[in-house]
Amino acid sequence: MLCLYVSKIPTFLYIHVQKNKKMKQILYLFLGIFLASCTSNTIYKKPKDLIPKDTMVLLLKDMYIANSARNYKDCNDNKRQDGYVHLVFDKYKIDSTRFTTSNIYYTSKYQEYETILKEVKKELDTLIKEKRKEYNISDKKDLRELELKEEFLKK
């Protein structure tokens, strides 16, 4: 019984709106306001202590390296639980709140953030190429063999 009652409400509303022009205009007004309020073009104000773009590129590069190093075990087969991110903050002499406010600002301007991330990727790719050249590594198979040799020598 309730399903029948609920299913008749939209039909009733549709018929009522079709008959009444004023109701139709109000419906379009509310629909327009609803669609206009759904845009998420929120751009935050520039913080006073904004990290410059070039520093942000280097900072993000080091943060990616620090976060990836968290997954590797040390010589005692223990994973480092607290990570290395705090060391990155110490290196650049910033705190986490300054990084967070700068990161929020740059992410609200997604085109700028996209260029920053492309620069970070380029920096990481050049670092990988340098390390591969340094260790004469041509592919992932050679890299795994090098890791196995290092593990064997540690024991």
N, CA, C and O of each residue as an XYZ file, in Angstrom:
620
protein
N       0.825     -1.187      0.000
C       0.000      0.000      0.000
C       0.869      1.250      0.000
O       0.584      2.210     -0.716
N       1.937      1.238      0.808
C       2.827      2.388      0.868
C       3.549      2.589     -0.455
O       3.735      3.725     -0.893
N       3.960      1.490     -1.102
C       4.638      1.594     -2.399
C       3.742      2.237     -3.442
O       4.200      3.056     -4.238
N       2.473      1.872     -3.440
C       1.543      2.467     -4.400
C       1.382      3.955     -4.142
O       1.297      4.745     -5.082
N       1.338      4.340     -2.876
C       1.173      5.743     -2.526
C       2.403      6.557     -2.931
O       2.271      7.653     -3.476
N       3.591      6.026     -2.667
C       4.834      6.715     -3.006
C       5.006      6.807     -4.509
O       5.491      7.824     -5.005
N       4.623      5.779     -5.248
C       4.802      5.810     -6.690
C       3.855      6.786     -7.363
O       4.121      7.216     -8.485
N       2.741      7.154     -6.704
C       1.795      8.096     -7.291
C       2.205      9.540     -7.060
O       1.704     10.424     -7.755
N       3.109      9.821     -6.099
C       3.512     11.196     -5.801
C       4.232     11.843     -6.982
O       3.861     12.956     -7.355
N       5.247     11.208     -7.598
C       5.893     11.866     -8.736
C       4.934     12.111     -9.894
O       5.025     13.141    -10.562
N       4.024     11.185    -10.138
C       3.049     11.370    -11.206
C       2.143     12.546    -10.899
O       1.858     13.358    -11.779
N       1.686     12.645     -9.654
C       0.849     13.758     -9.246
C       1.602     15.077     -9.395
O       1.053     16.061     -9.892
N       2.863     15.092     -8.960
C       3.675     16.300     -9.044
C       3.898     16.692    -10.488
O       3.855     17.877    -10.821
N       4.133     15.725    -11.347
C       4.342     15.993    -12.765
C       3.086     16.595    -13.396
O       3.172     17.572    -14.141
N       1.931     16.021    -13.102
C       0.679     16.537    -13.659
C       0.413     17.932    -13.124
O      -0.013     18.806    -13.879
N       0.656     18.164    -11.831
C       0.422     19.467    -11.222
C       1.338     20.532    -11.828
O       0.911     21.662    -12.062
N       2.596     20.168    -12.081
C       3.551     21.112    -12.661
C       3.165     21.431    -14.095
O       3.306     22.576    -14.524
N       2.690     20.467    -14.834
C       2.294     20.696    -16.222
C       1.110     21.647    -16.305
O       1.032     22.443    -17.241
N       0.202     21.586    -15.365
C      -0.981     22.432    -15.395
C      -0.689     23.846    -14.914
O      -1.308     24.797    -15.391
N       0.229     23.998    -13.992
C       0.479     25.298    -13.386
C       1.812     25.853    -13.897
O       2.871     25.294    -13.611
N       1.756     26.962    -14.657
C       2.962     27.558    -15.229
C       3.873     28.146    -14.148
O       5.096     28.059    -14.250
N       3.290     28.730    -13.140
C       4.062     29.337    -12.060
C       4.868     28.264    -11.316
O       6.028     28.479    -10.963
N       4.246     27.126    -11.090
C       4.918     26.017    -10.426
C       6.081     25.508    -11.273
O       7.119     25.120    -10.738
N       5.911     25.510    -12.570
C       6.963     25.080    -13.483
C       8.159     26.013    -13.407
O       9.301     25.556    -13.411
N       7.913     27.309    -13.337
C       8.995     28.288    -13.245
C       9.748     28.139    -11.924
O      10.973     28.250    -11.884
N       9.013     27.889    -10.854
C       9.655     27.700     -9.545
C      10.513     26.439     -9.558
O      11.612     26.419     -9.005
N      10.001     25.394    -10.194
C      10.760     24.152    -10.293
C      12.058     24.370    -11.064
O      13.111     23.886    -10.647
N      11.996     25.090    -12.179
C      13.213     25.396    -12.944
C      14.176     26.265    -12.140
O      15.391     26.086    -12.232
N      13.657     27.193    -11.362
C      14.503     28.039    -10.521
C      15.253     27.197     -9.489
O      16.462     27.350     -9.315
N      14.530     26.309     -8.806
C      15.184     25.443     -7.816
C      16.187     24.496     -8.479
O      17.256     24.241     -7.924
N      15.857     23.986     -9.635
C      16.770     23.109    -10.355
C      18.044     23.871    -10.743
O      19.145     23.335    -10.624
N      17.897     25.108    -11.203
C      19.060     25.932    -11.559
C      19.931     26.246    -10.358
O      21.158     26.182    -10.437
N      19.296     26.585     -9.246
C      20.055     26.867     -8.013
C      20.787     25.612     -7.551
O      21.941     25.685     -7.131
N      20.126     24.474     -7.626
C      20.745     23.219     -7.211
C      21.965     22.901     -8.072
O      23.011     22.523     -7.543
N      21.845     23.050     -9.387
C      22.970     22.746    -10.279
C      24.117     23.743    -10.091
O      25.286     23.362    -10.162
N      23.792     25.005     -9.855
C      24.846     26.009     -9.655
C      25.583     25.789     -8.347
O      26.773     26.085     -8.247
N      24.889     25.272     -7.343
C      25.544     25.056     -6.048
C      26.401     23.805     -6.034
O      27.191     23.607     -5.111
N      26.258     22.956     -7.044
C      27.009     21.707     -7.070
C      28.419     21.859     -7.641
O      29.193     20.902     -7.595
N      28.770     23.000     -8.163
C      30.121     23.153     -8.704
C      31.111     23.183     -7.564
O      30.837     23.738     -6.500
N      32.268     22.579     -7.794
C      33.281     22.517     -6.744
C      34.547     23.256     -7.186
O      35.650     22.716     -7.103
N      34.383     24.453     -7.639
C      35.520     25.263     -8.061
C      36.034     26.066     -6.874
O      36.109     27.293     -6.932
N      36.380     25.380     -5.817
C      36.867     26.031     -4.620
C      38.359     26.273     -4.757
O      39.143     25.327     -4.831
N      38.748     27.531     -4.791
C      40.165     27.884     -4.826
C      40.460     28.644     -3.541
O      39.886     29.699     -3.273
N      41.353     28.089     -2.770
C      41.671     28.667     -1.480
C      42.576     29.881     -1.652
O      43.275     30.028     -2.655
N      42.540     30.740     -0.646
C      43.415     31.905     -0.661
C      44.865     31.445     -0.480
O      45.140     30.436      0.169
N      45.767     32.204     -1.065
C      47.188     31.875     -0.982
C      47.658     32.059      0.462
O      47.540     33.152      1.014
N      48.191     30.996      1.077
C      48.660     31.119      2.459
C      49.888     32.033      2.547
O      50.631     32.204      1.580
N      50.073     32.605      3.718
C      51.210     33.510      3.926
C      52.536     32.780      3.809
O      53.505     33.318      3.271
N      52.577     31.571      4.306
C      53.824     30.803      4.311
C      53.802     29.700      3.244
O      54.193     28.563      3.510
N      53.345     30.045      2.047
C      53.255     29.082      0.950
C      54.644     28.604      0.536
O      55.573     29.400      0.395
N      54.767     27.304      0.345
C      56.021     26.724     -0.112
C      56.130     27.006     -1.613
O      55.190     26.712     -2.352
N      57.246     27.566     -2.085
C      57.385     27.836     -3.524
C      57.333     26.559     -4.351
O      57.613     25.469     -3.854
N      56.968     26.713     -5.626
C      56.773     25.543     -6.494
C      58.029     24.696     -6.624
O      57.963     23.470     -6.533
N      59.172     25.337     -6.836
C      60.398     24.550     -7.019
C      60.759     23.771     -5.750
O      61.235     22.639     -5.829
N      60.534     24.374     -4.592
C      60.777     23.672     -3.337
C      59.747     22.567     -3.133
O      60.066     21.498     -2.611
N      58.517     22.832     -3.547
C      57.457     21.825     -3.421
C      57.770     20.600     -4.275
O      57.486     19.472     -3.873
N      58.357     20.820     -5.456
C      58.745     19.693     -6.317
C      59.782     18.832     -5.609
O      59.640     17.611     -5.550
N      60.816     19.457     -5.075
C      61.863     18.709     -4.368
C      61.320     18.033     -3.113
O      61.685     16.900     -2.798
N      60.448     18.737     -2.403
C      59.851     18.190     -1.187
C      59.001     16.967     -1.495
O      59.104     15.951     -0.808
N      58.161     17.055     -2.521
C      57.323     15.911     -2.889
C      58.162     14.738     -3.378
O      57.844     13.583     -3.097
N      59.227     15.033     -4.105
C      60.123     13.961     -4.560
C      60.701     13.219     -3.360
O      60.698     11.988     -3.324
N      61.195     13.965     -2.385
C      61.761     13.333     -1.193
C      60.690     12.620     -0.365
O      60.969     11.601      0.268
N      59.470     13.152     -0.370
C      58.387     12.494      0.370
C      58.025     11.162     -0.274
O      57.768     10.184      0.428
N      58.002     11.114     -1.623
C      57.729      9.847     -2.302
C      58.817      8.816     -1.987
O      58.523      7.643     -1.757
N      60.047      9.257     -1.979
C      61.151      8.350     -1.656
C      61.044      7.875     -0.209
O      61.245      6.695      0.079
N      60.725      8.801      0.702
C      60.598      8.445      2.118
C      59.447      7.468      2.342
O      59.570      6.526      3.125
N      58.341      7.692      1.663
C      57.197      6.775      1.824
C      57.481      5.408      1.216
O      57.017      4.394      1.736
N      58.230      5.368      0.129
C      58.546      4.066     -0.461
C      59.587      3.323      0.378
O      59.581      2.092      0.413
N      60.465      4.041      1.045
C      61.473      3.396      1.885
C      60.841      2.750      3.110
O      61.439      1.866      3.724
N      59.670      3.174      3.461
C      58.982      2.612      4.622
C      58.653      1.135      4.419
O      58.540      0.388      5.390
N      58.500      0.712      3.176
C      58.113     -0.666      2.883
C      59.284     -1.643      2.915
O      59.068     -2.855      2.906
N      60.500     -1.152      2.952
C      61.665     -2.036      2.973
C      62.080     -2.332      4.397
O      61.921     -1.505      5.295
N      62.611     -3.516      4.586
C      63.061     -3.930      5.906
C      64.517     -3.527      6.098
O      65.277     -3.428      5.135
N      64.893     -3.297      7.346
C      66.290     -3.000      7.644
C      67.066     -4.297      7.799
O      66.532     -5.371      7.525
N      68.312     -4.215      8.234
C      69.158     -5.400      8.315
C      68.672     -6.398      9.380
O      69.062     -7.566      9.345
N      67.843     -5.962     10.308
C      67.290     -6.861     11.325
C      65.915     -7.391     10.939
O      65.198     -7.934     11.779
N      65.548     -7.235      9.676
C      64.235     -7.660      9.166
C      63.074     -6.981      9.897
O      62.006     -7.571     10.057
N      63.285     -5.764     10.330
C      62.214     -4.985     10.959
C      61.822     -3.840     10.031
O      62.671     -3.147      9.471
N      60.515     -3.663      9.886
C      60.060     -2.522      9.106
C      60.090     -1.288      9.984
O      59.757     -1.341     11.168
N      60.490     -0.186      9.395
C      60.499      1.067     10.143
C      59.069      1.582     10.236
O      58.461      1.909      9.217
N      58.538      1.655     11.426
C      57.128      1.985     11.603
C      56.836      3.473     11.453
O      55.801      3.842     10.899
N      57.719      4.326     11.930
C      57.420      5.757     11.896
C      57.798      6.410     10.573
O      57.406      7.552     10.334
N      58.526      5.747      9.726
C      58.856      6.280      8.412
C      59.917      7.362      8.459
O      60.521      7.636      9.496
N      60.120      7.964      7.306
C      61.163      8.974      7.165
C      60.616     10.353      6.833
O      61.384     11.274      6.557
N      59.302     10.503      6.857
C      58.688     11.768      6.448
C      59.141     12.910      7.355
O      59.369     14.022      6.880
N      59.271     12.651      8.639
C      59.707     13.711      9.547
C      61.128     14.182      9.216
O      61.468     15.342      9.450
N      61.951     13.290      8.676
C      63.297     13.690      8.265
C      63.254     14.610      7.047
O      64.092     15.500      6.901
N      62.274     14.390      6.178
C      62.105     15.273      5.013
C      61.684     16.661      5.485
O      62.181     17.669      4.983
N      60.766     16.711      6.450
C      60.353     18.004      6.993
C      61.533     18.720      7.643
O      61.674     19.936      7.513
N      62.379     17.964      8.343
C      63.563     18.563      8.962
C      64.538     19.082      7.910
O      65.148     20.136      8.090
N      64.682     18.349      6.824
C      65.612     18.751      5.762
C      65.218     20.099      5.162
O      66.077     20.942      4.904
N      63.926     20.299      4.942
C      63.445     21.537      4.327
C      63.037     22.587      5.358
O      62.572     23.669      4.998
N      63.208     22.270      6.625
C      62.908     23.181      7.731
C      61.467     23.697      7.670
O      61.209     24.896      7.778
N      60.543     22.757      7.495
C      59.117     23.094      7.521
C      58.422     22.135      8.472
O      58.984     21.108      8.853
N      57.198     22.474      8.851
C      56.411     21.565      9.669
C      55.256     21.008      8.847
O      55.002     21.455      7.729
N      54.571     20.039      9.407
C      53.526     19.340      8.654
C      52.343     20.243      8.342
O      51.689     20.063      7.315
N      52.053     21.216      9.210
C      50.926     22.107      8.934
C      51.225     23.032      7.754
O      50.343     23.313      6.942
N      52.457     23.499      7.663
C      52.817     24.344      6.511
C      52.738     23.536      5.222
O      52.257     24.033      4.203
N      53.210     22.295      5.263
C      53.116     21.440      4.083
C      51.658     21.183      3.721
O      51.289     21.242      2.548
N      50.835     20.900      4.716
C      49.424     20.598      4.464
C      48.702     21.789      3.855
O      47.953     21.626      2.892
N      48.913     22.995      4.403
C      48.238     24.176      3.843
C      48.718     24.462      2.426
O      47.917     24.824      1.564
N      50.009     24.305      2.177
C      50.524     24.520      0.824
C      49.997     23.461     -0.131
O      49.650     23.768     -1.271
N      49.937     22.225      0.323
C      49.447     21.142     -0.525
C      47.962     21.339     -0.858
O      47.551     21.101     -1.994
N      47.167     21.765      0.105
C      45.748     22.036     -0.144
C      45.595     23.170     -1.144
O      44.757     23.103     -2.043
N      46.405     24.215     -0.987
C      46.329     25.338     -1.923
C      46.664     24.887     -3.345
O      45.947     25.221     -4.289
N      47.748     24.132     -3.497
C      48.144     23.693     -4.840
C      47.142     22.692     -5.429
O      46.909     22.700     -6.638
N      46.554     21.840     -4.602
C      45.569     20.892     -5.137
C      44.279     21.582     -5.536
O      43.556     21.082     -6.397
N      43.974     22.722     -4.928
C      42.782     23.457     -5.361
C      42.997     24.088     -6.729
O      42.033     24.374     -7.439
N      44.247     24.306     -7.101
C      44.593     24.784     -8.438
C      45.210     23.595     -9.175
O      46.428     23.484     -9.314
N      44.337     22.724     -9.634
C      44.774     21.420    -10.124
C      45.708     21.502    -11.321
O      46.530     20.604    -11.502
N      45.619     22.534    -12.139
C      46.527     22.634    -13.291
C      47.956     22.910    -12.823
O      48.908     22.354    -13.370
N      48.105     23.760    -11.821
C      49.439     24.007    -11.266
C      49.970     22.751    -10.582
O      51.148     22.413    -10.702
N      49.078     22.065     -9.860
C      49.495     20.858     -9.157
C      49.899     19.763    -10.137
O      50.808     18.977     -9.871
N      49.214     19.725    -11.263
C      49.562     18.740    -12.286
C      50.966     19.010    -12.836
O      51.727     18.070    -13.064
N      51.313     20.273    -13.049
C      52.670     20.590    -13.519
C      53.705     20.255    -12.446
O      54.800     19.789    -12.760
N      53.362     20.492    -11.193
C      54.273     20.143    -10.097
C      54.515     18.633    -10.080
O      55.654     18.185     -9.949
N      53.436     17.848    -10.214
C      53.575     16.391    -10.185
C      54.334     15.867    -11.401
O      55.051     14.872    -11.298
N      54.186     16.526    -12.549
C      54.966     16.129    -13.726
C      56.450     16.383    -13.488
O      57.295     15.581    -13.884
N      56.759     17.494    -12.843
C      58.156     17.782    -12.501
C      58.702     16.757    -11.513
O      59.848     16.324    -11.632
N      57.882     16.371    -10.542
C      58.299     15.356     -9.567
C      58.596     14.043    -10.275
O      59.611     13.403    -10.002
N      57.716     13.640    -11.183
C      57.922     12.403    -11.938
C      59.200     12.478    -12.762
O      59.952     11.506    -12.831
N      59.449     13.617    -13.382
C      60.670     13.788    -14.165
C      61.908     13.686    -13.276
O      62.898     13.060    -13.655
N      61.851     14.296    -12.103
C      62.972     14.223    -11.153
C      63.213     12.785    -10.694
O      64.357     12.338    -10.611
N      62.137     12.069    -10.400
C      62.284     10.681     -9.959
C      62.816      9.795    -11.081
O      63.635      8.909    -10.835
N      62.357     10.026    -12.303
C      62.852      9.236    -13.439
C      64.345      9.467    -13.664
O      65.086      8.523    -13.937
N      64.784     10.715    -13.550
C      66.221     10.979    -13.723
C      67.024     10.352    -12.588
O      68.130      9.860    -12.812
N      66.478     10.365    -11.375
C      67.162      9.735    -10.245
C      67.285      8.230    -10.454
O      68.322      7.640    -10.151
N      66.229      7.612    -10.970
C      66.258      6.168    -11.245
C      67.293      5.858    -12.318
O      68.043      4.890    -12.199
N      67.335      6.675    -13.364
C      68.310      6.456    -14.434
C      69.740      6.592    -13.915
O      70.622      5.817    -14.283
N      69.957      7.586    -13.056
C      71.290      7.769    -12.486
C      71.699      6.561    -11.644
O      72.830      6.084    -11.743
N      70.789      6.075    -10.826
C      71.102      4.927     -9.968
C      71.317      3.657    -10.795
O      72.183      2.844    -10.472
N      70.540      3.492    -11.845
C      70.745      2.321    -12.709
C      72.093      2.399    -13.409
O      72.782      1.389    -13.554
N      72.464      3.588    -13.837
C      73.765      3.756    -14.489
C      74.890      3.521    -13.487
O      75.913      2.923    -13.821
N      74.695      3.993    -12.258
C      75.702      3.835    -11.215
C      75.944      2.363    -10.891
O      77.086      1.957    -10.681
N      74.885      1.566    -10.849
C      75.003      0.155    -10.515
C      74.983     -0.763    -11.731
O      74.944     -1.984    -11.579
N      75.010     -0.197    -12.931
C      74.974     -0.956    -14.187
C      73.779     -1.910    -14.239
O      73.930     -3.096    -14.531
N      72.623     -1.387    -13.957
C      71.391     -2.172    -13.952
C      70.612     -1.842    -15.222
O      70.351     -0.676    -15.517
N      70.241     -2.887    -15.973
C      69.518     -2.648    -17.219
C      68.019     -2.877    -17.089
O      67.243     -2.228    -17.790
N      67.594     -3.772    -16.223
C      66.165     -4.019    -16.064
C      65.855     -4.467    -14.642
O      66.752     -4.536    -13.802
N      64.591     -4.771    -14.371
C      64.166     -5.157    -13.031
C      64.771     -6.483    -12.590
O      65.006     -6.696    -11.401
N      65.021     -7.371    -13.542
C      65.616     -8.663    -13.199
C      67.011     -8.460    -12.624
O      67.378     -9.087    -11.631
N      67.792     -7.574    -13.258
C      69.126     -7.272    -12.740
C      69.046     -6.612    -11.366
O      69.877     -6.867    -10.495
N      68.039     -5.763    -11.185
C      67.862     -5.102     -9.904
C      67.560     -6.116     -8.805
O      68.101     -6.006     -7.704
N      66.721     -7.083     -9.078
C      66.388     -8.117     -8.096
C      67.613     -8.972     -7.773
O      67.825     -9.351     -6.621
N      68.407     -9.269     -8.781
C      69.629    -10.030     -8.540
C      70.586     -9.253     -7.645
O      71.223     -9.831     -6.764
N      70.690     -7.956     -7.864
C      71.547     -7.120     -7.030
C      71.049     -7.114     -5.585
O      71.855     -7.193     -4.657
N      69.729     -7.021     -5.382
C      69.171     -7.047     -4.032
C      69.449     -8.384     -3.347
O      69.773     -8.418     -2.160
N      69.325     -9.484     -4.090
C      69.593    -10.801     -3.514
C      71.059    -10.942     -3.122
O      71.376    -11.517     -2.081
N      71.958    -10.413     -3.963
C      73.388    -10.465     -3.635
C      73.682     -9.673     -2.363
O      74.446    -10.119     -1.507
N      73.068     -8.493     -2.248
C      73.283     -7.671     -1.056
C      72.768     -8.373      0.193
O      73.421     -8.333      1.235
N      71.595     -9.023      0.102
C      71.055     -9.759      1.235
C      71.971    -10.917      1.629
O      72.173    -11.173      2.816
N      72.524    -11.619      0.635
C      73.418    -12.745      0.886
C      74.698    -12.269      1.556
O      75.192    -12.928      2.470
N      75.241    -11.146      1.124
C      76.469    -10.630      1.702
C      76.278    -10.131      3.119
O      77.219    -10.153      3.913
N      75.077     -9.681      3.454
C      74.811     -9.197      4.809
C      74.787    -10.342      5.818
O      75.099    -10.142      6.992
N      74.418    -11.542      5.366
C      74.289    -12.692      6.284
C      75.589    -13.332      6.560
O      75.649    -14.308      7.309
